[in-house]
Amino acid sequence: MRVLVAEPIADEGVDRLKRFASVNVRTKLSTEELCNEVQHYDALVVRSQTRVTAEVIEHGRNLRVIGRAGVGVDNIDVEAATRCGIVVVNAPAGNTVSAAEHTMALMLALARNVTEADAEMRKGVWARSRLMGTELRNKTLGIIGLGHIGTQVALRAQAFEMHTIACDPFVSAEYAKSFRVTLVQLEQLISQADYITLHIPLTAATKNLIGQAELELMKPSIRIINCARGGVVDEAAIAAALQEGRIAGAAFDVFSEEPPTDSPLLTAPRCILSPHLGASTFEAQTSVSLDIADQVIAVLEGQMSKYAVNAPHASTEIMPYVRMSTTVGSFASQLMEGQMQKVNVRFSGDLQQDSYEPLKAGVISGILHEATEERVNLVNAELVARRRGLKVVEEFEPECGNYSNLLTVTLETDTGTTSVSGTVRDGQTRIVRVNEFWMDISLTERHFLLCDHIDGPGLVGAIGTVLGQAAINISSMHLSRLTPRGKALFVMALDEPLGEAQRNIILAIPNIHTARTVSVTDWLP
C-alpha cells in the first residue's frame, strides 16, 4: 500500500502509517502536481489547505481512502469521492480539548484585560486602576452548541465556579444535565449570559446567528468568544458595538475571511484576536494525526472506519428511500419548536427490513444536518444520536393506506410534537403529511412557507401581496384543511427564500397562527 501525505501532520501519525504502508510526505503541491502524483497512491492524507477537487479525485485511479486530519471536509469533493467509491474519513475529536482550552484562555484574557495590560506595560505605562478586571466565578456562561467542544468548555467553566447554560435543540435535557448544564432557548441565553461562547458549524441557519438584533438583548457587560467558525457571528455588528461601548469585550479565533485583512475587528477596542489557533497544540496535532492514521489503515485493511464521512453502506436500490428519509428528517427538524426529547421513526408498507437501518441513519442525518459538522451516516448514526442523548424509537406496520411505502418521523420536544410523512413515488420524494394535514408536496423547489391558519377568504391574497412586494415568486401552493372555515395548513413553494421581515409581517395577518420556513437540500448521509 502507498500513502501520500500532502500536508504536514505530526510525526507520530506518519510513523504509524509507515508501519503499515509506504508513505511519501510531499507538501505544498500545486493542483497540477497533485493530479500527477495522486494516481500512484492508495490513500491521500490532507489537512485544510489542499483542495481535493473532482479533478484530483479522477486522477487518483487507485485511491481507496482520503483522510482529512481535522473536522471539516469542505476542501474535499465528497460527492466526487463517493461516485468513485473512495471513502472519506476525518478526525473530529482529536482537537476537542485544545479548542476548549483556547476558549477558556480567551475568556480569561478578556476578564482580566491581559492583552491590553501587556501592550501598556511594553509602552512603559503602569495602568493598574484602568485595567480593573472581573472574576469568572458566579458569572453565567452561555454555550451555543453543546457538542464535543461545547461540553468540554462547560466542564472547565464549572471548575471556575461559573453557572453554565446552553442552547442546542438537538441534545436532550438529560444529556445536558449529565454535564451540569441547563438548556435554554437562544433568546434566554443571550439575555442572561455574562459570557457567550459559540461551538457550532457554519450553515445557512447559523450564519450571523449573533448579530445586531441579538446584541440589543445582551447585558452591557457581555463578553463574546468565537472559536467555532467564521461567519456565525456578525463581525461588523460586534465591532460597532465595541466601538460604541455597548458590550464589554469580544475574542475571535476564526473569521469570515482568513486571514482577516479587512475585518473591522482589527481596529475594535477591547477585542482579542488570534489566528485560528484552536487546534494548534502539539497534543491536538498528535491526536489528530494518530486518529487519521488509524482510520486510513482501517479502510485499507477492509475494516469499518469510526469516522467515515461518506459510507452509507446501502444498496443502489434503496438510495431513493435514504434520500427521502434525510429530507423527511430535515423537514421535521426545521418545523419543530422546543428542546428535542425523542425521535420516533415509523416504517410503513413495503419498505424492506434491510432498508430500516440506512433509512433510520438518513432520518438522524437529516435532523442533525445543520447541528453538527460530523457527517452522520449508517456507520455513526446511532453513536451520534446516543452521544447527544437522543432517544430514537422505531415502529413497523405492514399497511399504510393509500401508499405503497410511507416513512413517518415524529419529533417530541418539551413544547409538543411535530410529525412529517414522506414517500417515494417514481423515484422521487414526496412529503404527504405534516402533522394532521395530508397533502402531496413535490420537492422540485427548494424553499417553502408553511402556515397554520383558520380557513377563510382573503388569506392567500394577503400573503401573496407580502411576497409580491418582496419580489418573492410563488411556484406552487398546497392547501389542506380539517373542516371548512376551520383549522388548515397551506404550503407555498417559493422561488426565493423568505426573509425574517416578511415572515413577521405574515404572522401579523389575522387568523395566521404560525409561519415557518423550510429549505430543502439534496444530499445523502
Phi, psi and omega in degrees: 000145179236134182236130176256120175259108190265356175218154183297129168232165184301147183302328182299321178291319178297317180297321179294318177297322182294336178285348183245327189217171171277122188245133176238119178263110179226106185257167177060035176283139171288168179300318180296317179295320179295320178299319180290327186276322192292340183295345184264005190237154176269337182217148178232131178241128180225171169248234186258344187272328183284126179270110179266086186277173176301324179297315179298315182296319179297329177284338181279066188298333182258001184296134173247337182207142172243124180253128176255111181282079183156197187265292188293144179241026182291345177270004180241132176282088185296323181297316179295321178297319180297316179302326182270004178073025180261127179281134174252128179236153176226183182228079188284344188255347188295330183256014186302307183295318181298317179294320179295317180293323178294323175301314180295323179299315179294322179297314179294320179297323176293316184296326185247014175054041189296311185292322179292321178297318179298315180297320179294317180300319182291342175266004179083017182259129179253094192244056184299312186292324182284340184255035177300131182255195180217149178280152171281332182305134178070006174273158179261123177259123176261120183253119178261105183104105186252054176267212181308305188284318181303319180292323178292324175297318180301314181298320180288323178295324179293333175295336175268010179064036174273151172273125187250126173237159183211155173239117175198100183296347189253026167231155181276158177298325180295319178299311180298319181298328179295340175255013180059040179245137177262125179279136178221168174283159185302316182298321179293318178299314183298321184280336185264332192287147169266331175227142176233130175232139185250137178216066185225157175283162174270115177226178177300325182284333184257355180300128182051041179301324174254110182223201185301315182297320180290322179300326181292341179269353187272159173292150175297340181271006185294145173231132188244133179236128177237103173245021185265274180217140174298137179105343178283345175239137178285102186297321180295319180294320179295315180300318180295319179296323177292317180298324183271359178073023182275344174227158189278331182179168178206154177220133183232131172250347182227153188218157180300322174232132182237128357289153187275068187294331183245014184290135176296345179293337183296334181246008182279140177284160177053040183229123180258131182236139173224150189274068176054060184260005186308319182257009186270069170230155178300320182294317181294316180296324176295313181298315180296317182293323177291319179301312185289326177297316180298321182286321176299316179297318180301314181295317181295335177272003178081018179262174180273133180271142183293326184237049176292131183274329189226047184240077179290340178052048181228151182288160180300326184296329184261003179303320177300328180284325176294318178298319178298317183296322177295321180294316180297317178298316179295317180302313181295319183293328178285339179269338186291158173230147177095190183265123184294137180239326185206143176243122177248125180243119180248123178261124183231150175082218189268021172297128186280151184301326181287355178262352186300312184295312177300322180290321177297318176299321178297318179299311181297319178299316180296319180295318187262006188307318182256011181257346184211151176278349177291139173278118183265121181219189183301328182294319190237006185303310181298319180297314181295315179298316181295321181295332179267005178073022181273127177270118181250119183246137180250144174228152181225136175216136186286334183249149175212046171061242188275004186240145177283331176216146182208131175241125181240126177247123178241122180256120176262127178236180180287355179244357180150200181233151174231129183232133178225135178243143178224159177218164175250124178227125183056036177079001184245147178282135172233133171272120188244352177206136172232112187055237183268005186258122176270140176198188181217097188254120172279146183254034177291335175265165186252341187236135183224145172244125180242126182233119166282135184203174170263121185302134179181167183288149171095343185292314180299319178297320180295317179291318178302324178296316179299314181293320179298319179295334179266007180059036177256121185269138176268121181266331177197165181215143179232136180233134175223133180225151180278319177215155174302133182062021180243203181299136183209163176223130168240148181238123177251127172272129187243147177284333181233154179292149180274132178279162181295324180297316180292323179298319180294324177295318179296320179298332181280351179290132180304141178075004171267118183268320179220154174218101183244148179247145178227134174246134183250128173240158184250107178211163175249143182288000000 
